[in-house]
Amino acid sequence: MKIVLWILGLALLAAIVATAAQALFVSRTVAAREARLAVTKGGTLRDDLPEVVRAFAERGLAGAPPGRVVRLRQSVEMVLKPGAGWQPMRARQVIGIDTAGFVWVAAMKVGPIALVKAIDAFGEGHGVLDIRVLGAWRMGVSKGPDADRAEAARYLAELPWSPDAILLNRDLIWSETADGVEVALDTAGGEARVAFYFDAAGDIVRMTAKDRAATQPDGSVRLLDWAGHFSDYGMVGGRRIPRRGEVGYIYPTGYEAYWRGTITDYRVEARSPN
């Protein structure tokens, strides 16, 4: 009996060590992705933006000099699968300014333990959504051309949180439409495109995108129209940004939100002196 307990104890210890090692590897991978987003290209402010976009971004910059990367935290609720209830999560995010990309890490906790961790990222033309148990062991991953376009669309859709990127990132392709503007970005999996709509005050209050990949409960991927809303504009961390947002897919039965969140902390890291 003692030998059995001893063997079980060793197996448990080995599992704990393996989980910690894998979690450390994932953490270092995330940190490396974040570091790549902070690289600046030394460019000047764009002078080719649609006027409504330029005015929006300059108002968001609030007279401050552009930074090199955005770091923010969110209080989030998510519907993890269609028909399920809202689950509270805490998230942090890094958004590239000169470089098109982001890293979003969210955790669903049971007490002090991060039972499930989601890592959503786009960088260097590629996107990935990686779901981990205890921050270590993979329970699901989305990557490939559909993920490239989907995560690039997320970067574009969240540009209202990064007026610096609107003014500096020359990989973004802007065009005016009859009732708003569109912004596009080339990825390894093809072009991503998002439309923005403004209110009478010139603030972005809604976004839409066509044919964004959505993973279904059975694991299949379906292309659906995507929409979101921004609200509660105000000063946070030296920028005027929307402090609340919501996003969802448009099913044959109508719009269903799956993410809503509030910015709880926001800062822009200063650019290094030339």
N, C-alpha and C positions, 0 to 999 in steps of 0.2 A: 504494500500500500504506500509506504514511504517513497519507494522508487517511482511509483506512478505519479505521486504528487510532485516529486522532484522534477520529473520529466515535463509535467504540465506547467510547472513554474518556469522552467527554462524556455518552453515554447512560448509562454506569455511574454517573458522578458524579450525574447527574440522578435516577437511581433511588435512590441512597443518600440524597440530600437529601430526596426525596419520602417515603421510608420514615421518615427521622428526623422530618420534619414531621408525618406522620400519627401516629407513635408519641407525639409530644409532645401532639398533640390528644387522643388517647385517654387519656393520662396526666392531662391537665387535666380531662377529663370525669369520670374516676374520682375525682379529688380533689374536684370539685364535689359529686358524690354523697356522698362521705364527710363533707364539711362539713355537708351538710343533716341527716345522722344525729345530729350532735352538738348539735342545737338542743334545749334543755330547755324544759319547759312549766311548771315551778314547782309541780308537783303534790305532794301528800303521799302517804305510803305507803298502799296499798290496805288496807281492812279488810273486804273482801268475798270474800276468797279461800277456797277449800276448805282446811280445816285442814292436810291433808297437804302441800298446795302451799305454804302460808304457812310451815310449819315447815321445809320443804326450802329455800326461798329465804332465810329468816333464817339458817339454818345456813351457807348458801353465802356470805352477806354477811359472816359472821364478825365481827360487831360493828362493821364499818366503815360510814361514811356512804355513801349511794348516790352513784354517779358519774353522768357525763353521756354517756359512750360507752365501749365496750369495744374494745380493740385487741389482737389476738393473732396469733401466727405458728404455723404447723403444718408438720410433716414428713408428707408425704402419699404414698400409693400409690393409683393409680386404674386401673381397667379402662376404657379409652376406648371399647370396643365389645364387645358380648357375645362371649365365646369368646377374646378377646385376653388377653395376659398383663398382669401388674401393671407399671405405669410409675411411677417415682419422680418426685415433684414437690415444690416448695416453695411455700407459700402464706401469704398474709397476709389478715387479715379485720378489718373494722370492723363492729360490731353496735350498732344504736341501742338506747337505753334508754327514754327518753320516747317516741321515735318508732319505729314498727315498720319496720324495714328493716335491710339489711346490704349490704356490698360485699365480695366475696371475689375475690382475684386470685391465680392460681396460674400457675407457669411450669414448663415442661419444657425443660431445658437440654441442649445439646450443647456440652460444655466451658463456656466463659463466656457463650455466646450463648443467650438465651431464644428457642428455636426456635418454640415454641408457647406462647401465653398465653391463659388462660381467665379471663373476667370474668363472674362470677355475681352478680346484684344484685336487690334488691327495695327499692322506696321509693315513697312517695306512691301506693300502691295498684297499682303496676305492677312486673312482673318481667321480667328479660332474662338470657339466657345468650349470651355473645358470645365466639367463638373467633377468635383473631388469630394470624397468622404474623408472627414477628419483632416481636410487640407492636403491629403496625400494620395489616396487611392482613387484612380479614375473610375467613375461610374457612367460617364458619357462624354463624347467629344464630337464637335461639328467642325469640319475643315474641308477645304477644297474650293472649287470655283464659286459655288453657291455661298459659302461662308465668307469668301473674299468680298463678294459684292454686298452681302448683308452687313458685315461689320464696317465696311467703308461707308455704307449708307448711314449707319449709326454715327460714325464720326461726323459726317456731313450734317445730320439732323441735330447734333448737339453743338453746332457752331455758335448758337446764341450764348452758350456758356464760355465761349472763347473769342471775344471780339478781336483780340490780338491776332489770332489765326486768320480771321477774315481779312485783316489789313495786310498781313505779311505772307501768307502761304500762296505761292504762285502756281502750285499744282492744282488749285481749285479753279474750275472753269465756270464762270458766271454768265447767265443770260437772263434777259427780261422776258416775261410772258404777259399775256393779256391781263391777268389779275394777280401777279406777284413776280417772283423770280425763281430760277432754278440754279442749282449748283451741281456740278458733276466732278467725278474723280475717276481716273483710270486705275484699275487693279489688275493683278495677275489673272483674275477670273472674268475680266470684262469691266465695262463701265458701270459705276453706281451713280444714281441721280436722285436728288431730293428737291421738292418744291417748297418754298416758303411763302407764307401769306402774312401781310402786315395789317395792323389796325390803323385807325385814323391818326394816332399819335406817332406812327412810324415804328412801332414795336412788332417783332415777330411773335405771333400768337398761335400759329398752326403750321404744321409741316405734313407733307404726304410723300409717298414713294410708291412706285409701281413694282409689282412682282418681286417682293422680298421673300427670301426663303424662310419658312416657318416649320420647325420640326413638330410633327404630330404625335399624339400619345402612342401610336403603334411604331414610332421610329421613322416613319416615312417623312419626306420633305415635300412641302407644298408651297407653291409661289402664290402669295397673297398681297393685296394692296395693304399699305402700312400707313398709319396716321398718328399724329401726336399733337399735344397742346402745351403751350408755355404760359405762365401767369406769374403774378406777384413780383413785378420788376422792382428792384431796389439796389442800393449800394451794399456790396459784400466784398471785403478784402480788396478794396480799391477799384472795383469794377461795378458797373451797373448791369446786372444780369437778371434773368428770370429765376426766382428762387424756388418755383414749383414747376413740375412737369408731369406729363402722363403720356403713355404710348400704348398702342394696341393694333390689332389686325382687323381688317374688314372682311368678315365671312359672308356667305350668301344670306345669312340671317341678320347681318348688320355689324356694326363696330363693337368690338370687345376689347377693353383695356386689359393689359396683363402686367403693366409696370406703372407705378406712380411714386414720386419721391420729392423730398424737400432738401435743398442744399443747407447743410448745417455748418460747414466750414469751407472757406475758399481763399486761396492765395495764388499769386502769380510770382514765380521766381524771376528775379532781375536778370537781364542779360549781362554777360561778362563784358567789361570794358574792352574796346578794341586796342 
